[in-house]
Amino acid sequence: MIATILGLTSLSIWIGLLFFHGGFWLCHERDDRPVPSLEIWPDVVAIVPARNEADVIDKAIDSLLRQDYPGNFKVILVDDNSEDRTAEIAKRIAGTYPEGKLTIVNGSALPKGWAGKLWALDQGIKAAGQVKWLWLTDADIAHQDDTLKMLVAHAEKDGLIFHSLMARLSCNNFAEWALIPAFVFFFQMLYPFRHINNPKHKTAGAAGGCMLADRASLEKAGGIGAIRHAIIDDCSLGGIMKKQGKIRLSLTNRSLSIRPYLGFQEIGHMISRSAYAQLRYSFWLLALTLFGMCLVYLVPPALALLTHGVSAWIGLAGWMMMALAFQPILHFYHRSPLWGLALPLIAAFYSCATFFSAVHVWQGRGGMWKGRAQARIGL
């Protein structure tokens, strides 16, 4: 009886997710519409915060300097106290382009109450001057030549003040095959793109690798300083920008992450860096989340494999529904549909990473990135 009740509860949740949660799993919000033309192309400055990015900065900067953008466009790299050759490599790449295209700002010491990336962005924005658009992009993202043109054209034509793309993550080894499509799947579940893009819906979010922001609207929202302590900085920025106007987030093949994850441990660290912050550092939300993950992802296969009769059929139905929901993002990443059957195991890995995210915070090592522990900044 208890097994049947648990199975029906899990199945009901999956029915709700598939049919009443913004179609998050369908991956319909894409950037593949035709790029409109503009009579006047506004000035844009790209801001790249970089700390110890010598292994990827050349490709990222080169992709920015190669942008086929009809208007005035410059790039500012904020070297956030790097201990490697980040600035030197960027300067060498810039030497093959017209002088003045790239400006390197040497970041000042991180003040108390600021997350490192946000402090670097704030310095870059101040150096950018009064331009119409700010393109906030990461040092490990490479963009196709028409990315900026597409971002600006749709923002201008559609009345957006904030236009973000979910960069395509590296997915080239077994650990990445197993875990990276699920990362985007879970993100879409938390922040359905259709809801983000609907001005009437309160859900807001963004993807930090590629964000185009209207400078005037950002200033009205309080600037980067308004979210200076945020670990999940992209969604926090999306939140304050949506209060100012229309925003959009889409999946893309135009912007690619060039930072590979070489194994399960690296991906686990990536997840755990911000998972407990997503739960607002609440022990009770952590406990509720872990219970919910078990109910939603582990109960169906457990019933299907370990029980019989009605309970087994209910479990199988729930398992098949989650496998179905996983298919569009698997297709987007060119992965086998059979990975859908492994979603319970993948969810278990994410649950463990979430638990260890809390453990790291309790140990004072939360939000670790580039040698900085940033969890609970300013709290």
N, C-alpha and C positions, 0 to 999 in steps of 0.2 A: 504493500500500500504506500509506504513512504517513498519507495523507488518510483512508483507511478506518479506521485505528486511532484517529486523533484523533476522527473522527466517532462511532465506537462508544463511546469513552470519554465523550464529551460526552453521548451519548444515555443511557448507563448512569447518569450522574450525574442527569440529569433524571428517569429512572425512579425512582431512589432518593429524589429530592426530592419527587416527587408522591405516592409510595405509602408511604414509610418515614420521613417527617420531620414527624410530628405533624400532617399535614393543614394545614400553615401557610397554604396558599394559598386554603383554602376559606372563610375569614372566618366560621366558625361561632361563634366566641367573641364574642357580642354582649351588650349590656345591655338587650335588649328584652323580658326576662321581666317578668311582672306584679310590681309593687312590693308586698311583704308589709306588713302592719300590725304595729306594736309597741305593747305596753301602756305602756312607758316609753321616751321618746325621750331619749337621753343628750345631754349638753352637747357642743357643737362650737364650735371656733374656726377660722376660715379664716385662713391666713397667705399674704399676697401680697407677694413680693419685687418691687420696682419700681425701675428705674433708667432715667431718660429715656424715660418711657412716655406722654408727654402726648397723643400721637395716638390712643391706644387705651384709656387708663385709665378714661375715663368709662363706656364700655360694659361693661368688665370689672367695675368696682366696682358699677355699677347692677345687673348680673345677679346679683351675690352678695347685695346687700341686698334683692333681690326674692325670695329663696329662700322657698318655701312649706314651711318646716320646723316641725314641731309642737313641738320642744324649744327650749331656750335656744341661741341662735346669735349669735355676734359675728364681726366681721371686723377683722383687724389688717393694715394696710398698712405695710410696712417701706420707707421711702424711702431707697434706697441711694445717697445723695449725688448725687441727680439735679441736672442743670444746666438743667432746664426747669421747667415748671409742673405736674409730676406730682402733687405733694402738694396744691397749690392746687386743681386740678381735682377730685381725689378728695374733698377737703373740701367743695367746692361740691355735688357729687352727694350726699354724705352728709347735707347740710343739708335735703334733702327727705324724710328718713326720721327715725324716732325718735332722740332724742339718745342717744349712747353706743353706737350700733350699730357705728360705725366708729372705730377707734383708729389714729392715725398715729404710727409710731415713726420717729424720725430716726436712720438708721443711723450707726454710728460708723465710723471709718476702717478700711479693709480690712487685717487683719493678715497678715503673711507666712505663706505656707503654706495659705491659704484661697482657694477659688474665690469670686468675688463673690456669686453667687446663694446659695450654701450659707451664707456668712457672714450674709447678710440673713435667710435662713430660721432660722438658729440664734438670732438676736436676736428674731425674731418668736415662736418657740416659747417662749423664756424669758419673754416678755411675756404669753403666753397663760394661764399659770397651770396648775393641775392639772385639766385637763379630760379627758374620756374620749377624744375624737377630735380629731385635727388634720387640717384639710383644707388641703393644700398645693397651691396653684394659681397659675398664672402671670398676669401683668398683661396679657397679650394673649389671654386666653381668656374667652369669654362663655358662660354656662351657662343652660340652660333652668330654669324655676322649680322643677322637681321633681328636679333633679340630686342635691342633697345628700340629700334624702329617700330616693332610690333607693340611693345609696351606703351610707348608714347602715343602712337596712333590710336589705339583702342581707348587709352585713358582720355585723350582729348575728344574723340568722337562720342564716347559713351558717358562722359561726365564723371569719370572716376577721379578720386583724389588719392587713391592708393591701389596699386596694381601689383600683385605678387604671383610668382610662379613657384610651384613645388618642383625643384630641380630633380632630374632623374638621378637616382643614387647609383653608386657602383654596385654591380651585380654580376660578378665574374668568377666567383669560386663557390665551393659547396656551402660554406657558412653564409655567404651573401645570398645564394639561391634560397636557402632555408629561411632566412630571417628578414631580408630587406623588403621584399614585397609586403610582408606582414607589417613592417614599420609604417608604411604608407597607409595600409588598410586600417590599422588601429588609429592613426592620425585622422583619417577621414571619418571614422566612427565617432571620435571625440569632437571633431570640428567638420561637420558635413559641409562640403563646399557650396552646395546649393543654398544652404542657410546663410553662410558667410556672404554670399553674393546677393542675397535678398535684403534690400534696405529695410524691409518691414520686420525682419527677424533679428533678434538680439545677439545671436551667435556671431562672434568675430574671430578672426585668426589670420595667419599669414605664414609664409615659409621664408626663413631668414636668408637663404642663399640668393634670393632675387626679389627685391622689393623696390618699386618705384613710388616715391612719395612726393606729393605736392608740398613744397616748402612752406607756403603760407598756411596751409591747413595743419601741418606739423607744428608750426609755431603756436597756432591757436590751441592745439591740444596740449601744450605745455612743453613741447620739444622732447628730446631724448631724456632730459632730466626727469620728466614725469614718470619714467619707468626705470630709473637708473639702477635699481636694485634687482631687477627682474632676471631670473635665470632663463625662463622661457621667454626670451626677449621678443621673438617675432610675433607670437600670438598676443603678447602684451601690447606691442606696437599696433597690431591690427585692431585691438580693442579700443585704444584711445583714438585711432583714426576713424573708426566707424561712427563714432559720436560726432564727427565733423562732416561726414558725407558718405558717398557711395564707394565701396571697396570691392575688389575682386581677387579671388584666388583660383588658380587653374593648374592642372597637371601639364607638364611640358616635356618635349624632347629637345627643346632649344638650349636649355641650361643643364649642364651635366656636372655631377660631382666627380672630381678627379682624385678624391682621397679614397683609396681602397681600404677595406676592412679585411685583414689577413686571417682572421679566425673568429671563433665564437666569443673568445674573451674580449676582443676589441669591440665587438658589437654590443656585448653585455655592458661594457664600460660606457659606451655611447648612450644606451638606454638608461642606465642607472644615474647618469649625470644629472638628469632633470626629472626623473619619474616622481620622486618624493615632493619636489617643488610643485609638480602638477597637482598633487594632493594637498597642497597648502601646508605641508609639514605636519599633517594631522595623523596621529596614530589611529584614530577611529576611522578616518577615511581610508587609510591603508588597510585596516582589517576588513572593512566593507568591500574594498576593491578586490582583495585576494579571495574573499568568499564569493563575490560575484563572478570572478574569472573561473573559479572552480565550477560554479553552478552552470555558467553559460557554455564553457568550452570542454570541461572534463566529464560532467555528468552524462551528456549524450553518448559518447563512445563507451563509457563505462557500462551504461545500461545495455547498449547494443551488443557488447562483447561478453558481459558477465551475467546477464539475466535472460529470461525467456518470456514468451507470451507477449502481452500488451506492453509491458515495460520495455522489452527489447525493441519492439516496433516503434515505440515513441522515441527511444534513444536513437535509433537508426534515422528516423525522420529529422530529428534535430541535427544529427551529424551531417546528413546530406544537405540540409539548408545552409549550414555554415560553410560547407565545401562549395556550394553554389555561390554564396556571397563572395567567396575568395577568388572566383574565376576571372572577373574583369581585370583586377590588378595583376593577377598572374599573367594574363594575356598581354597587358601593357608592358610587363617585364620579360615577355617571351619565355615564360616558364611553363613546364608541363602542368596540365590540369590536375594530375595526380597529387600535386602538392596540396591541393584542397583537403585531401584526407588527412594530411599531417597537421592541419591547423591546431588541433588540440595540443599536440606536443609543442608546437611553436608558441602557443599561448602560455603553456607551462613555463617555457624559458623566459618569456617576458614577465611573467608573474614573479619568478625568482629574481630577475634583475630589478624589478620594482621593490621587492623586499630588501635587497642589498643596497638599493639607493637610500632607503631609510637608515639602514645600519651605518652607511658611510656618513650620513648627516649626524647621527648620534655620536659617531667617533670624531666629529670635527673635520671630516675629509669630504664633505658633500660638494657637489658641483665642481669637482676637480677638472680643470682644463688648462693645459699648457703650464702646469706647475702651480696653479692657483686654486685654492679651495674657496668657492664662492657661494655655497649654500647659506641661506638665511642672512644674506647681506642686508644691512640696514634694518634688521628686525630685532 
